[in-house]
Amino acid sequence: LKIGFPFFVLTLVLFYVFQISANTLENLLLTVTLIPIYIYYIFYLIYRGFQSTLIESVTKTFTKDEILKRIKKAKKNTVVVLIRIDNIADIDKRYSLKVADEILRKFCQKLDNFLRNYNFKNVPIGRYGGGNFLFIVKGREKELNHILTIFSKELKNIGIDDIEIKVDFSLVESSYDKNIENIVKKLFFDIEEHKELSFLNVKPDEYEKIVLEALKNEKFIFKYQPCLDHLGKIKILEVLTKVYSKSHGMLSFSQIERVINHMGYENIFYKKLFKVLCNEIQSLQNPEICFSVKISPVTLRNNEFIVYLNQLFYVNKIDPKNIILEFSEETFYEETKRFEEILKQYKKLGFKISTDNFGGNNSSVEYLKYLPFDLVKFDIEFTKNLEDERYLKLLKSYIYMLKGLKIKVMIKFIDKKSVFETIQRYNPDFIQGFIVSKPKNLNQIKDML
């Protein structure tokens, strides 16, 4: 249309000039003036026609810009859906980019056919980027959630071209917000958390204000959960972080972690956190007690952060030997040699390194091959499934292996005496849970000690 329609109009103009209009000097001058302008306009439209497109080349769905325009124009009683192939990056690495592109194309075809089978016809689907797709459909949110759950399960069972496909989705009513960016952010927040965490009932653009307010005012609130060694003495204090916002009160770290990562505030967040933490723990410096602090692996790998942390502890006269830097990472970081060298720099300064959620749905077991851990904290699944013989055997084997590697072991989330007694038989180095102590503020910890 962009190329052909202007030619059609030009043909009509020329027909009018030469067949219908009078051959006056006025018409001749008008023709000489307008036709070059219109020819220039035609070539401009042709150029624009090749420069822009509504259709994404790989999947033949709408482009990101086009689907966002359509969402913005969506009528009431419509639902915006974000659906994605979670493992598309893995498919790309394991097979090839060509195979991944073919999977994306066939995925969109299957999605369109599936929606048609449920009488959702002519649904506009657009590729937002990577394995993420947006579409808008008229219907009830609850009904769509049920239908898409069926689709994701079917695809997980049968795959595409004998390749396993992991699908996740989230949805929100188009009336959720007039700002299209807020709608998309909301969808991504929901899909990343699988709606398991209790997010605040605020719009996504308000999250940034909350986080910035907390960072600006340095309102970090710490509690410390004691961990016992095999002699029953407190040797580690796990640092649990919350931030305070005037508008929304106390926020747990889990409520804002994704927001911080998504907005690129990781480094500044952890710099502020350690700054406030150092000021607080100065009054409790005990060479026999370590503070275990959770930190993002992305921040850990930042060379500037190493320098900052070293200077911070030097100025505050706190021995890094009493600090455990604890991290967990879902996706395996392939530059293991670089990661290993960075962690060795921390250890050279005196810091200890720990991985959390060991044996869970993350890369902790794989990292064990490469990274110099001082401490390993087991995933909650082991504590929850102690009655399962398989888990018990795995736990016993892991502990034996870790001790052979001279890595300390911690079992967490122990809140019953029976569980405590069972765990003790496996001789972990540290035990944590409500049976030991609930999290306490610093003054309460001082009283305990």
DRENDO-1510 file (C-alpha; in Angstrom, 1 decimal, always signed):
<recs>
REC; n; res; u; v; w
REC; 1; LEU; +0.0; +0.0; +0.0 .
REC; 2; LYS; +2.8; +2.4; +0.8 .
REC; 3; ILE; +4.4; +1.9; -2.6 .
REC; 4; GLY; +1.4; +1.1; -4.9 .
REC; 5; PHE; -1.2; +3.6; -3.6 .
REC; 6; PRO; +0.9; +6.7; -4.5 .
REC; 7; PHE; +1.4; +5.4; -8.0 .
REC; 8; PHE; -2.3; +4.9; -8.4 .
REC; 9; VAL; -3.1; +8.4; -7.2 .
REC; 10; LEU; -0.4; +9.8; -9.6 .
REC; 11; THR; -2.0; +8.0; -12.5 .
REC; 12; LEU; -5.4; +9.6; -11.6 .
REC; 13; VAL; -3.8; +13.0; -11.5 .
REC; 14; LEU; -2.1; +12.6; -14.8 .
REC; 15; PHE; -5.4; +11.3; -16.4 .
REC; 16; TYR; -7.2; +14.3; -15.1 .
REC; 17; VAL; -4.5; +16.7; -16.4 .
REC; 18; PHE; -4.3; +15.3; -19.9 .
REC; 19; GLN; -7.9; +14.0; -20.5 .
REC; 20; ILE; -10.3; +16.2; -18.5 .
REC; 21; SER; -8.9; +19.6; -17.5 .
REC; 22; ALA; -8.7; +22.5; -19.9 .
REC; 23; ASN; -5.4; +23.3; -21.5 .
REC; 24; THR; -5.0; +26.7; -19.9 .
REC; 25; LEU; -1.7; +28.3; -18.8 .
REC; 26; GLU; -2.9; +28.2; -15.2 .
REC; 27; ASN; -3.4; +24.4; -15.3 .
REC; 28; LEU; -0.1; +23.9; -17.1 .
REC; 29; LEU; +1.8; +25.9; -14.4 .
REC; 30; LEU; -0.1; +23.9; -11.7 .
REC; 31; THR; +0.9; +20.6; -13.4 .
REC; 32; VAL; +4.5; +21.6; -13.8 .
REC; 33; THR; +4.6; +22.6; -10.1 .
REC; 34; LEU; +2.7; +19.7; -8.5 .
REC; 35; ILE; +3.9; +16.7; -10.5 .
REC; 36; PRO; +7.7; +17.0; -9.4 .
REC; 37; ILE; +6.5; +17.5; -5.8 .
REC; 38; TYR; +4.3; +14.5; -6.0 .
REC; 39; ILE; +7.0; +12.4; -7.7 .
REC; 40; TYR; +9.4; +13.3; -4.8 .
REC; 41; TYR; +6.6; +12.4; -2.4 .
REC; 42; ILE; +6.2; +9.0; -4.1 .
REC; 43; PHE; +9.9; +8.2; -3.8 .
REC; 44; TYR; +9.9; +9.3; -0.2 .
REC; 45; LEU; +7.0; +6.9; +0.6 .
REC; 46; ILE; +8.8; +4.1; -1.3 .
REC; 47; TYR; +11.9; +4.8; +0.8 .
REC; 48; ARG; +9.8; +4.7; +4.0 .
REC; 49; GLY; +8.1; +1.6; +2.8 .
REC; 50; PHE; +11.4; -0.2; +2.7 .
REC; 51; GLN; +12.7; +1.4; +5.9 .
REC; 52; SER; +9.8; +0.4; +8.2 .
REC; 53; THR; +7.6; -2.7; +8.6 .
REC; 54; LEU; +4.8; -3.8; +10.7 .
REC; 55; ILE; +5.9; -7.5; +10.6 .
REC; 56; GLU; +8.8; -9.0; +12.5 .
REC; 57; SER; +10.9; -11.0; +10.1 .
REC; 58; VAL; +11.5; -14.2; +12.1 .
REC; 59; THR; +8.2; -15.0; +13.6 .
REC; 60; LYS; +5.9; -13.1; +11.1 .
REC; 61; THR; +4.1; -11.6; +14.1 .
REC; 62; PHE; +3.8; -7.8; +14.7 .
REC; 63; THR; +6.9; -5.8; +15.6 .
REC; 64; LYS; +7.4; -4.5; +19.1 .
REC; 65; ASP; +6.3; -1.0; +18.2 .
REC; 66; GLU; +3.2; -2.1; +16.3 .
REC; 67; ILE; +1.9; -4.4; +19.1 .
REC; 68; LEU; +2.5; -1.7; +21.7 .
REC; 69; LYS; +0.5; +0.7; +19.5 .
REC; 70; ARG; -2.4; -1.8; +19.3 .
REC; 71; ILE; -2.3; -2.3; +23.1 .
REC; 72; LYS; -2.5; +1.4; +23.6 .
REC; 73; LYS; -5.6; +1.6; +21.4 .
REC; 74; ALA; -7.2; -1.5; +23.0 .
REC; 75; LYS; -10.8; -1.2; +24.0 .
REC; 76; LYS; -12.3; -1.9; +27.4 .
REC; 77; ASN; -12.8; -5.5; +28.5 .
REC; 78; THR; -9.6; -6.6; +26.8 .
REC; 79; VAL; -6.7; -8.4; +28.4 .
REC; 80; VAL; -3.0; -8.0; +27.6 .
REC; 81; VAL; -1.0; -11.1; +27.8 .
REC; 82; LEU; +2.8; -11.6; +28.0 .
REC; 83; ILE; +3.8; -15.2; +27.1 .
REC; 84; ARG; +7.3; -16.4; +26.6 .
REC; 85; ILE; +9.6; -19.3; +26.0 .
REC; 86; ASP; +11.7; -19.4; +29.1 .
REC; 87; ASN; +14.4; -21.7; +27.7 .
REC; 88; ILE; +14.9; -20.0; +24.3 .
REC; 89; ALA; +18.4; -18.9; +25.2 .
REC; 90; ASP; +19.3; -22.5; +26.1 .
REC; 91; ILE; +17.9; -23.7; +22.8 .
REC; 92; ASP; +20.0; -21.1; +21.0 .
REC; 93; LYS; +23.2; -22.3; +22.8 .
REC; 94; ARG; +22.5; -26.0; +22.6 .
REC; 95; TYR; +21.3; -26.2; +19.0 .
REC; 96; SER; +21.8; -23.0; +16.9 .
REC; 97; LEU; +20.3; -19.6; +16.2 .
REC; 98; LYS; +18.6; -21.0; +13.1 .
REC; 99; VAL; +16.8; -23.7; +15.2 .
REC; 100; ALA; +15.9; -21.2; +17.9 .
REC; 101; ASP; +14.3; -18.9; +15.2 .
REC; 102; GLU; +12.4; -21.8; +13.8 .
REC; 103; ILE; +11.1; -22.7; +17.3 .
REC; 104; LEU; +9.9; -19.1; +17.8 .
REC; 105; ARG; +8.1; -19.2; +14.5 .
REC; 106; LYS; +6.4; -22.5; +15.1 .
REC; 107; PHE; +5.5; -21.4; +18.7 .
REC; 108; CYS; +3.6; -18.4; +17.3 .
REC; 109; GLN; +1.8; -20.6; +14.9 .
REC; 110; LYS; +0.8; -23.1; +17.6 .
REC; 111; LEU; -0.3; -20.2; +19.8 .
REC; 112; ASP; -2.5; -18.7; +17.1 .
REC; 113; ASN; -4.0; -22.1; +16.2 .
REC; 114; PHE; -4.7; -22.8; +19.9 .
REC; 115; LEU; -6.4; -19.5; +20.4 .
REC; 116; ARG; -8.5; -20.1; +17.3 .
REC; 117; ASN; -9.6; -23.5; +18.7 .
REC; 118; TYR; -11.0; -21.6; +21.7 .
REC; 119; ASN; -12.8; -19.1; +19.3 .
REC; 120; PHE; -10.3; -16.3; +19.8 .
REC; 121; LYS; -9.8; -15.4; +16.2 .
REC; 122; ASN; -7.6; -12.7; +14.6 .
REC; 123; VAL; -5.7; -12.1; +17.8 .
REC; 124; PRO; -2.8; -9.6; +17.2 .
REC; 125; ILE; +0.4; -11.2; +18.5 .
REC; 126; GLY; +3.7; -9.2; +18.6 .
REC; 127; ARG; +7.2; -10.1; +19.5 .
REC; 128; TYR; +8.5; -7.9; +22.3 .
REC; 129; GLY; +12.0; -9.3; +22.2 .
REC; 130; GLY; +13.8; -12.6; +22.7 .
REC; 131; GLY; +11.3; -15.3; +23.5 .
REC; 132; ASN; +8.7; -12.7; +24.8 .
REC; 133; PHE; +5.4; -12.1; +23.0 .
REC; 134; LEU; +2.5; -9.8; +23.7 .
REC; 135; PHE; -1.0; -10.1; +22.5 .
REC; 136; ILE; -4.4; -8.6; +23.3 .
REC; 137; VAL; -7.6; -10.5; +23.4 .
REC; 138; LYS; -11.2; -9.8; +24.5 .
REC; 139; GLY; -12.2; -12.0; +27.4 .
REC; 140; ARG; -12.2; -12.6; +31.1 .
REC; 141; GLU; -8.9; -12.8; +32.9 .
REC; 142; LYS; -9.8; -15.9; +34.9 .
REC; 143; GLU; -10.9; -17.8; +31.7 .
REC; 144; LEU; -7.8; -16.8; +29.8 .
REC; 145; ASN; -5.5; -17.8; +32.7 .
REC; 146; HIS; -7.1; -21.3; +32.6 .
REC; 147; ILE; -6.8; -21.6; +28.8 .
REC; 148; LEU; -3.2; -20.5; +28.7 .
REC; 149; THR; -2.3; -22.9; +31.5 .
REC; 150; ILE; -3.6; -25.7; +29.3 .
REC; 151; PHE; -1.5; -24.4; +26.4 .
REC; 152; SER; +1.7; -24.2; +28.4 .
REC; 153; LYS; +1.2; -27.7; +29.8 .
REC; 154; GLU; +0.4; -29.2; +26.4 .
REC; 155; LEU; +3.5; -27.5; +24.9 .
REC; 156; LYS; +5.7; -28.7; +27.8 .
REC; 157; ASN; +4.5; -32.3; +27.2 .
REC; 158; ILE; +4.9; -32.4; +23.4 .
REC; 159; GLY; +7.5; -29.8; +22.8 .
REC; 160; ILE; +8.3; -28.5; +19.3 .
REC; 161; ASP; +10.4; -30.6; +16.9 .
REC; 162; ASP; +11.3; -32.9; +19.7 .
REC; 163; ILE; +12.7; -30.0; +21.7 .
REC; 164; GLU; +11.5; -29.3; +25.2 .
REC; 165; ILE; +9.7; -26.0; +25.5 .
REC; 166; LYS; +9.2; -24.2; +28.8 .
REC; 167; VAL; +6.4; -21.6; +28.7 .
REC; 168; ASP; +5.4; -19.0; +31.2 .
REC; 169; PHE; +2.8; -16.2; +31.0 .
REC; 170; SER; +1.2; -13.4; +32.8 .
REC; 171; LEU; -1.8; -11.2; +32.0 .
REC; 172; VAL; -3.4; -8.0; +33.0 .
REC; 173; GLU; -6.5; -6.0; +32.0 .
REC; 174; SER; -5.8; -3.3; +29.4 .
REC; 175; SER; -7.5; -0.8; +31.7 .
REC; 176; TYR; -4.8; -1.4; +34.4 .
REC; 177; ASP; -3.0; +1.8; +33.5 .
REC; 178; LYS; -3.1; +4.4; +30.7 .
REC; 179; ASN; +0.7; +4.2; +30.6 .
REC; 180; ILE; +1.6; +1.3; +28.3 .
REC; 181; GLU; +5.1; +1.1; +29.9 .
REC; 182; ASN; +3.4; +0.4; +33.3 .
REC; 183; ILE; +1.3; -2.4; +31.7 .
REC; 184; VAL; +4.4; -4.1; +30.3 .
REC; 185; LYS; +6.4; -3.7; +33.5 .
REC; 186; LYS; +3.6; -5.2; +35.5 .
REC; 187; LEU; +3.5; -8.2; +33.1 .
REC; 188; PHE; +7.2; -8.8; +33.5 .
REC; 189; PHE; +7.1; -8.4; +37.2 .
REC; 190; ASP; +4.4; -11.0; +37.5 .
REC; 191; ILE; +5.9; -13.4; +35.1 .
REC; 192; GLU; +9.3; -13.3; +36.8 .
REC; 193; GLU; +7.9; -13.9; +40.2 .
REC; 194; HIS; +5.3; -16.4; +39.1 .
REC; 195; LYS; +3.1; -14.5; +41.5 .
REC; 196; GLU; +4.6; -16.3; +44.4 .
REC; 197; LEU; +5.8; -13.3; +46.2 .
REC; 198; SER; +3.6; -10.7; +47.8 .
REC; 199; PHE; +4.2; -7.6; +45.8 .
REC; 200; LEU; +2.8; -4.2; +46.9 .
REC; 201; ASN; -0.4; -3.1; +45.3 .
REC; 202; VAL; +1.2; -0.2; +43.5 .
REC; 203; LYS; +1.8; +0.6; +39.9 .
REC; 204; PRO; +5.2; -0.3; +38.4 .
REC; 205; ASP; +6.3; +3.3; +37.9 .
REC; 206; GLU; +5.8; +3.9; +41.6 .
REC; 207; TYR; +8.3; +1.1; +42.5 .
REC; 208; GLU; +11.2; +3.2; +41.2 .
REC; 209; LYS; +10.1; +6.1; +43.4 .
REC; 210; ILE; +9.9; +3.8; +46.4 .
REC; 211; VAL; +13.4; +2.4; +45.7 .
REC; 212; LEU; +14.9; +5.8; +45.1 .
REC; 213; GLU; +13.4; +7.2; +48.3 .
REC; 214; ALA; +14.8; +4.2; +50.3 .
REC; 215; LEU; +18.3; +4.6; +48.7 .
REC; 216; LYS; +18.3; +8.4; +49.2 .
REC; 217; ASN; +17.4; +8.2; +52.8 .
REC; 218; GLU; +19.5; +5.1; +53.5 .
REC; 219; LYS; +16.6; +3.6; +55.5 .
REC; 220; PHE; +17.9; +0.1; +55.8 .
REC; 221; ILE; +16.6; -2.0; +58.7 .
REC; 222; PHE; +18.6; -5.1; +59.6 .
REC; 223; LYS; +17.7; -8.2; +61.7 .
REC; 224; TYR; +20.1; -10.9; +62.5 .
REC; 225; GLN; +19.3; -14.6; +62.6 .
REC; 226; PRO; +21.8; -16.7; +64.8 .
REC; 227; CYS; +23.3; -19.9; +63.5 .
REC; 228; LEU; +24.8; -22.5; +65.8 .
REC; 229; ASP; +27.9; -24.5; +65.2 .
REC; 230; HIS; +28.2; -28.2; +66.2 .
REC; 231; LEU; +29.0; -27.2; +69.8 .
REC; 232; GLY; +25.9; -25.1; +70.1 .
REC; 233; LYS; +27.6; -21.7; +70.0 .
REC; 234; ILE; +26.5; -18.8; +67.9 .
REC; 235; LYS; +29.1; -18.4; +65.1 .
REC; 236; ILE; +27.2; -16.8; +62.2 .
REC; 237; LEU; +24.6; -14.1; +62.1 .
REC; 238; GLU; +22.6; -14.1; +58.9 .
REC; 239; VAL; +21.8; -10.5; +57.9 .
REC; 240; LEU; +18.1; -10.0; +56.9 .
REC; 241; THR; +17.5; -6.7; +55.1 .
REC; 242; LYS; +14.5; -4.5; +54.8 .
REC; 243; VAL; +14.1; -1.0; +53.6 .
REC; 244; TYR; +11.7; +1.7; +54.9 .
REC; 245; SER; +9.5; +3.8; +52.7 .
REC; 246; LYS; +7.4; +6.7; +54.1 .
REC; 247; SER; +4.7; +6.0; +51.6 .
REC; 248; HIS; +4.6; +2.2; +52.0 .
REC; 249; GLY; +6.3; +1.4; +55.3 .
REC; 250; MET; +8.6; -1.6; +55.7 .
REC; 251; LEU; +9.5; -3.5; +52.5 .
REC; 252; SER; +11.2; -6.9; +52.6 .
REC; 253; PHE; +14.2; -7.5; +50.3 .
REC; 254; SER; +12.2; -10.0; +48.3 .
REC; 255; GLN; +9.6; -7.3; +47.5 .
REC; 256; ILE; +12.1; -5.0; +45.9 .
REC; 257; GLU; +14.9; -7.3; +44.6 .
REC; 258; ARG; +13.5; -7.8; +41.1 .
REC; 259; VAL; +12.7; -4.0; +40.9 .
REC; 260; ILE; +16.3; -3.1; +41.8 .
REC; 261; ASN; +17.7; -5.6; +39.3 .
REC; 262; HIS; +15.3; -4.5; +36.5 .
REC; 263; MET; +16.1; -0.8; +37.0 .
REC; 264; GLY; +19.8; -1.3; +37.1 .
REC; 265; TYR; +20.2; -0.1; +40.7 .
REC; 266; GLU; +22.1; -3.2; +42.0 .
REC; 267; ASN; +25.5; -1.7; +42.6 .
REC; 268; ILE; +24.3; +1.5; +44.3 .
REC; 269; PHE; +21.8; -0.6; +46.4 .
REC; 270; TYR; +24.5; -2.9; +47.7 .
REC; 271; LYS; +27.0; +0.0; +48.3 .
REC; 272; LYS; +24.4; +1.8; +50.4 .
REC; 273; LEU; +23.5; -1.5; +52.2 .
REC; 274; PHE; +27.1; -2.2; +53.2 .
REC; 275; LYS; +27.7; +1.4; +54.2 .
REC; 276; VAL; +24.7; +1.3; +56.6 .
REC; 277; LEU; +25.5; -2.2; +57.8 .
REC; 278; CYS; +29.1; -1.3; +58.6 .
REC; 279; ASN; +27.9; +1.6; +60.8 .
REC; 280; GLU; +25.6; -0.7; +62.7 .
REC; 281; ILE; +27.9; -3.6; +63.3 .
REC; 282; GLN; +30.8; -1.6; +64.5 .
REC; 283; SER; +29.5; -1.9; +68.0 .
REC; 284; LEU; +29.6; -5.7; +67.7 .
REC; 285; GLN; +33.0; -6.8; +66.5 .
REC; 286; ASN; +33.7; -10.3; +67.7 .
REC; 287; PRO; +36.5; -12.3; +66.0 .
REC; 288; GLU; +34.5; -15.5; +66.6 .
REC; 289; ILE; +31.3; -14.3; +64.9 .
REC; 290; CYS; +30.7; -13.8; +61.1 .
REC; 291; PHE; +28.0; -11.8; +59.5 .
REC; 292; SER; +26.5; -13.5; +56.4 .
REC; 293; VAL; +25.2; -10.9; +53.8 .
REC; 294; LYS; +23.3; -11.8; +50.7 .
REC; 295; ILE; +24.6; -10.0; +47.6 .
REC; 296; SER; +23.8; -10.1; +43.9 .
REC; 297; PRO; +26.3; -12.2; +41.8 .
REC; 298; VAL; +26.2; -9.4; +39.2 .
REC; 299; THR; +27.4; -6.9; +41.8 .
REC; 300; LEU; +30.0; -9.4; +43.1 .
REC; 301; ARG; +31.5; -9.6; +39.6 .
REC; 302; ASN; +31.8; -5.8; +39.4 .
REC; 303; ASN; +35.4; -4.8; +39.7 .
REC; 304; GLU; +34.5; -1.3; +41.0 .
REC; 305; PHE; +32.5; -2.9; +43.9 .
REC; 306; ILE; +35.5; -4.9; +45.1 .
REC; 307; VAL; +37.5; -1.6; +45.4 .
REC; 308; TYR; +34.6; +0.1; +47.2 .
REC; 309; LEU; +34.1; -2.7; +49.7 .
REC; 310; ASN; +37.8; -2.9; +50.5 .
REC; 311; GLN; +37.9; +0.8; +51.2 .
REC; 312; LEU; +34.7; +0.8; +53.2 .
REC; 313; PHE; +35.8; -1.9; +55.6 .
REC; 314; TYR; +39.3; -0.3; +55.9 .
REC; 315; VAL; +37.8; +3.1; +56.8 .
REC; 316; ASN; +35.3; +1.5; +59.3 .
REC; 317; LYS; +38.1; -0.7; +60.8 .
REC; 318; ILE; +36.1; -3.8; +60.4 .
REC; 319; ASP; +37.9; -7.1; +59.6 .
REC; 320; PRO; +36.6; -8.6; +56.3 .
REC; 321; LYS; +37.4; -12.0; +57.8 .
REC; 322; ASN; +34.2; -11.6; +59.8 .
REC; 323; ILE; +32.1; -11.1; +56.6 .
REC; 324; ILE; +30.5; -13.9; +54.5 .
REC; 325; LEU; +29.4; -12.8; +51.0 .
REC; 326; GLU; +26.5; -15.0; +50.1 .
REC; 327; PHE; +25.0; -15.4; +46.7 .
REC; 328; SER; +22.8; -17.6; +44.6 .
REC; 329; GLU; +22.4; -17.6; +40.8 .
REC; 330; GLU; +19.7; -19.3; +38.7 .
REC; 331; THR; +21.5; -19.2; +35.4 .
REC; 332; PHE; +25.1; -20.5; +35.1 .
REC; 333; TYR; +27.6; -17.8; +34.4 .
REC; 334; GLU; +29.9; -19.4; +31.8 .
REC; 335; GLU; +33.0; -17.2; +32.3 .
REC; 336; THR; +33.9; -19.3; +35.3 .
REC; 337; LYS; +37.6; -18.5; +35.1 .
REC; 338; ARG; +36.8; -14.8; +35.5 .
REC; 339; PHE; +34.3; -15.5; +38.3 .
REC; 340; GLU; +36.9; -17.6; +40.1 .
REC; 341; GLU; +39.6; -15.0; +39.9 .
REC; 342; ILE; +37.2; -12.3; +41.2 .
REC; 343; LEU; +36.1; -14.4; +44.2 .
REC; 344; LYS; +39.8; -15.1; +44.9 .
REC; 345; GLN; +40.4; -11.4; +45.1 .
REC; 346; TYR; +37.6; -11.1; +47.8 .
REC; 347; LYS; +39.2; -14.0; +49.7 .
REC; 348; LYS; +42.6; -12.4; +49.5 .
REC; 349; LEU; +41.1; -9.4; +51.2 .
REC; 350; GLY; +39.7; -11.7; +53.9 .
REC; 351; PHE; +36.1; -12.1; +52.9 .
REC; 352; LYS; +34.5; -15.6; +53.0 .
REC; 353; ILE; +32.3; -16.8; +50.1 .
REC; 354; SER; +29.1; -18.8; +50.4 .
REC; 355; THR; +26.4; -20.1; +48.1 .
REC; 356; ASP; +22.8; -20.3; +49.1 .
REC; 357; ASN; +20.0; -22.6; +48.2 .
REC; 358; PHE; +22.5; -25.4; +47.4 .
REC; 359; GLY; +20.9; -28.3; +45.5 .
REC; 360; GLY; +17.9; -26.2; +44.6 .
REC; 361; ASN; +16.7; -25.0; +41.1 .
REC; 362; ASN; +19.8; -23.0; +40.4 .
REC; 363; SER; +23.5; -23.3; +39.3 .
REC; 364; SER; +25.0; -23.9; +42.8 .
REC; 365; VAL; +26.0; -27.6; +42.2 .
REC; 366; GLU; +27.6; -26.7; +38.9 .
REC; 367; TYR; +29.5; -23.8; +40.5 .
REC; 368; LEU; +31.0; -26.2; +43.0 .
REC; 369; LYS; +33.3; -27.5; +40.2 .
REC; 370; TYR; +34.9; -24.1; +39.7 .
REC; 371; LEU; +34.4; -21.6; +42.5 .
REC; 372; PRO; +36.3; -21.4; +45.9 .
REC; 373; PHE; +33.4; -21.6; +48.4 .
REC; 374; ASP; +34.0; -21.5; +52.1 .
REC; 375; LEU; +30.4; -22.3; +53.1 .
REC; 376; VAL; +27.4; -24.0; +51.4 .
REC; 377; LYS; +23.9; -23.4; +52.6 .
REC; 378; PHE; +21.4; -26.1; +51.6 .
REC; 379; ASP; +18.1; -25.4; +49.9 .
REC; 380; ILE; +14.9; -25.5; +52.0 .
REC; 381; GLU; +13.7; -28.5; +49.9 .
REC; 382; PHE; +16.1; -30.7; +51.9 .
REC; 383; THR; +14.7; -29.6; +55.2 .
REC; 384; LYS; +11.1; -30.0; +54.0 .
REC; 385; ASN; +11.6; -33.5; +52.6 .
REC; 386; LEU; +13.6; -35.2; +55.4 .
REC; 387; GLU; +11.1; -38.0; +55.5 .
REC; 388; ASP; +11.9; -38.8; +51.9 .
REC; 389; GLU; +14.7; -41.5; +51.7 .
REC; 390; ARG; +16.0; -40.1; +48.5 .
REC; 391; TYR; +16.5; -36.6; +50.0 .
REC; 392; LEU; +18.2; -38.1; +53.1 .
REC; 393; LYS; +20.6; -40.0; +50.9 .
REC; 394; LEU; +21.4; -37.0; +48.8 .
REC; 395; LEU; +21.9; -34.8; +51.9 .
REC; 396; LYS; +24.3; -37.4; +53.4 .
REC; 397; SER; +26.2; -37.7; +50.2 .
REC; 398; TYR; +26.4; -34.0; +49.6 .
REC; 399; ILE; +27.7; -33.3; +53.2 .
REC; 400; TYR; +30.3; -36.0; +52.8 .
REC; 401; MET; +31.4; -34.6; +49.5 .
REC; 402; LEU; +31.6; -31.0; +50.7 .
REC; 403; LYS; +33.6; -31.9; +53.8 .
REC; 404; GLY; +36.0; -33.7; +51.5 .
REC; 405; LEU; +36.4; -30.4; +49.7 .
REC; 406; LYS; +36.9; -28.7; +53.0 .
REC; 407; ILE; +33.8; -26.6; +52.6 .
REC; 408; LYS; +31.6; -25.9; +55.6 .
REC; 409; VAL; +28.0; -26.9; +55.6 .
REC; 410; MET; +24.8; -25.2; +56.9 .
REC; 411; ILE; +21.3; -26.6; +57.1 .
REC; 412; LYS; +18.6; -24.0; +57.3 .
REC; 413; PHE; +14.9; -23.5; +58.2 .
REC; 414; ILE; +14.9; -26.0; +61.1 .
REC; 415; ASP; +11.9; -25.2; +63.3 .
REC; 416; LYS; +11.1; -28.6; +64.9 .
REC; 417; LYS; +13.0; -30.6; +67.5 .
REC; 418; SER; +12.5; -33.9; +65.6 .
REC; 419; VAL; +14.0; -32.3; +62.4 .
REC; 420; PHE; +16.9; -30.8; +64.5 .
REC; 421; GLU; +17.7; -34.3; +65.9 .
REC; 422; THR; +17.6; -35.9; +62.5 .
REC; 423; ILE; +19.9; -33.2; +61.0 .
REC; 424; GLN; +22.4; -33.5; +63.8 .
REC; 425; ARG; +23.1; -37.2; +62.8 .
REC; 426; TYR; +24.6; -35.9; +59.6 .
REC; 427; ASN; +27.0; -33.6; +61.5 .
REC; 428; PRO; +26.6; -30.3; +59.6 .
REC; 429; ASP; +28.9; -27.5; +60.6 .
REC; 430; PHE; +26.0; -25.0; +61.2 .
REC; 431; ILE; +22.3; -25.1; +61.9 .
REC; 432; GLN; +19.8; -22.3; +61.4 .
REC; 433; GLY; +16.1; -21.9; +62.0 .
REC; 434; PHE; +13.4; -20.9; +64.5 .
REC; 435; ILE; +14.5; -23.8; +66.8 .
REC; 436; VAL; +17.7; -21.9; +67.3 .
REC; 437; SER; +16.3; -18.3; +67.2 .
REC; 438; LYS; +14.1; -16.0; +65.3 .
REC; 439; PRO; +15.7; -13.0; +63.7 .
REC; 440; LYS; +16.5; -10.3; +66.2 .
REC; 441; ASN; +17.7; -6.7; +66.2 .
REC; 442; LEU; +21.3; -5.9; +67.2 .
REC; 443; ASN; +20.6; -5.1; +70.8 .
REC; 444; GLN; +18.7; -8.4; +71.3 .
REC; 445; ILE; +21.7; -10.2; +69.7 .
REC; 446; LYS; +24.1; -8.5; +72.1 .
REC; 447; ASP; +21.9; -9.6; +75.0 .
REC; 448; MET; +22.0; -13.2; +73.7 .
REC; 449; LEU; +25.8; -13.1; +73.5 .
</recs>
